[in-house]
Structures are given as structure tokens and as C-alpha cells.
Amino acid sequence: MEKKLKIGIVCYPTFGGSGVVATELGKALADKGHEIHFITYSQPVRLGSLRKNVRYHEVNVSDYPLFLYPPYELVLASKMVDVAKHEGLDLLHVHYAIPHASAAYMAKQILKREGINLPVITTLHGTDITLLGRDASFEPVISFAINESDAVTAVSQSLRTDTYKLFGINIDIEVIPNFLNPTPINEDVVKEIREEYAPDGTPMLIHISNFRPVKRVMDVMEIYKRVNELKPSILIMVGDGPDRSKAEQFARDNQLNDVIFVGNVKNPMELLSAADVMLLPSESESFGLAALEAMASGVPVVSSNAGGLPELNRHGVSGLMSNVGDVDEMAKQVFYLIEKEERLLKFKDQARERANAFSLEAVLPLYEKLYDKVLNS
Ligand code: GMT
């Protein structure tokens, strides 16, 4: 793509994978010379210090006593209109159907009245489809917002299939997988982590998530308990969320003294580089960005085979997979990986190699091509 564009990116600015992907996409596009305008309610966690070609527009919802629920979507739509008009956006790329795609629809209609055409691209990430799609109170708005987008992408084939199954969709959904933009690793920090948490070659297992029920963190604990009986190891639990205290209680009740809960970490790449095996037993996972980050750090993944995970994790290559809830099998698989150093090293290399298929170089052109198509249609 030759022409440099002005692109608005709307995402959840939090620790979730969708925010990470949207932020990394924006940063990569800015590096290629496009002008990127992030429109979010707080600065995206992975944005870091502001850089060339990147601007940030905060959406502030005033808390009037009149509102029982502050109307975030309306303020977001107004901000989209304002940025599109005054910055001269060529297109808006929203991540998540609600409220972002529905707010974008409203912004688009307002701009249309003023003679401005603002194409909207919606990227579906998962929970808006796999969880909210089953909820009748959201379904009509999600279907409408998807159908009214100028282009729609899903982060895996599995998510695309689920979207067609759960919603009345009459628009083509293109699969563009998530990607990783590698950040330089500080090897001294990796060494320090290893020395602090897992000295003397003790295997270090890791789990990263938002500790929501869909992540099945209690399965992580059950798997670790079994593995630890076979081979003493360390488990690092990264992130925070509703099931964290339950998992902490389980560790105390079972005297699992080598489970360390580190909370949310802005950039987990050093922690990952120090780890040996990643555990991701999720109930559903449209892609599994945390697994990709692990693989890119040379960490094989023991995961469930839910959703889009089989499109990422290659069984017997980048890691191993089992049915959701089969903690006995997953524990056996972790032990199989850490039992022999030679085997673990082989899996580590293979995980790194598999992650290359999801490099920025491979995926960024797919988004640029889509922008081109939408703008020329
Ligand atoms: O996993 C979550 O609950 C967070 C959610 C998000 O908003 O980031 O993750 C979804 O989008 C990620 C980025 O595309 C995917 O890697 C995750 O698999 C997906 N989560 C689920 O499908 C549960």
C-alpha cells in the first residue's frame, strides 16, 4: 500500500489480547508512515510512550446524576465524529462488535449527513461472539453492527464459523489471524527471574490470563498439583480477575508453596522467556494470544483444544492439546515435556518456529490490503 492513511483505532485499552493486538497493529502501521489515532477511554497498556505518527484521544464520560448507567457508547460515537472530522480520518478500524462497531455505525451516519464518508472495519475477537452471542439482549445489536460494517475480520476460522452460526450475518468475514510484534528482550532480566523463581533448573510453568471463568484457572491449579507430585516445579500465575482468590486459596489448602501470583504485568515477554511450559486450559479461546506470546518466547503450550487454539498450537510440535477439563491428560503432557531436557529443548525450538507463521511481516499486509480494498470499493 503506497498511500499513507489516517486511521482511527478503537479498542479496549486493558490487558486483554484484543487491546494488545489493536495497539500493536496501530504501532506497526505508524512505523510504516500511516497516521494512527487511538480512540479509547484510557491509554492502551501496550502503547508505551507516544511515538511518531501516533495520537491518542480519550473518551471521557461525565457522570451526571441523571444517568443510572453512563452512556459510554454515545460519548464514544461523538468522539469518533469529532476525530474523523477534525483529523480527516480515511477509515475507522474498531476492535469488538459492541460497543465499538455499534458506536461506529452511529458515527458513520452522523458524518454521512455532513457529506463525509467514513468506512468502518470491524475485527471480531471472541468474547463478543462466543459469550455475548448467546445472550438475546445483545444479539440484534451485534448482528446489525457486524452487517453494517464495510468489512469484517475474525481472528480465527473457528471464530468466523461461530459468528455465522450465532448471528444473522450476511456479510463476508475474512480471517486475519493475530500476530506478534517482537519486542527486544532484556536477557539479564530473564536470568534474574530464573534465579529468583526457579533456580537450579527447576521447571517453571506459567499461566497468563484475566482469571475469568472461561480461562479455567482451577484446571491450571489441578494440573500443577499433579505435575508437582511427579517433578517438583514452580508455577507463575500472571494476571488478575474474578477467580484469582479461589486459585490462591487452593494453593494454600494444598500446601502448593511454589505457586507465585504476580498480578497484572504490562509486558510479560521477559517472564515468558524465563518459563518452560505455558498452561492454557480454556473453556473457549477464539485465538489465544497469550499462547502465541509464549510460543514466540520459545515456550511450548499445553492447552485445551477449544475454539481457535488448534489453528495456533500444533499438537506434538509447538505443544500438546487435550479436551477441555481433562486435567489428568494435561498433567501427563506437561510432565512429558519437562521429563527430558532434550525433549523440552526440541519443543521449545518448534514452538518458536511455529510462532513465525504469525509474524508482523506475515499479517500486517493482510490488513493493509483490506484497507485498500475498502477504500477503493
Ligand atoms: O480472553 C479474554 O477473555 C480477553 C479477550 C480480549 O478482549 O482480549 O480475548 C479474546 O481476544 C484475543 C485477541 O484476539 C484472543 O486471543 C482471545 O482468544 C479471545 N478470548 C476468548 O475468546 C475467550
Boltz pocket constraint, residues with backbone or C-beta under 6 A from the ligand:
constraints:
  - pocket:
      binder: B
      contacts: [[A, 12], [A, 15], [A, 16], [A, 17], [A, 18], [A, 19], [A, 21], [A, 124], [A, 125], [A, 126], [A, 127], [A, 130], [A, 155], [A, 178], [A, 210], [A, 212], [A, 214], [A, 284], [A, 285], [A, 286], [A, 287], [A, 288], [A, 289], [A, 290]]
      max_distance: 6.0
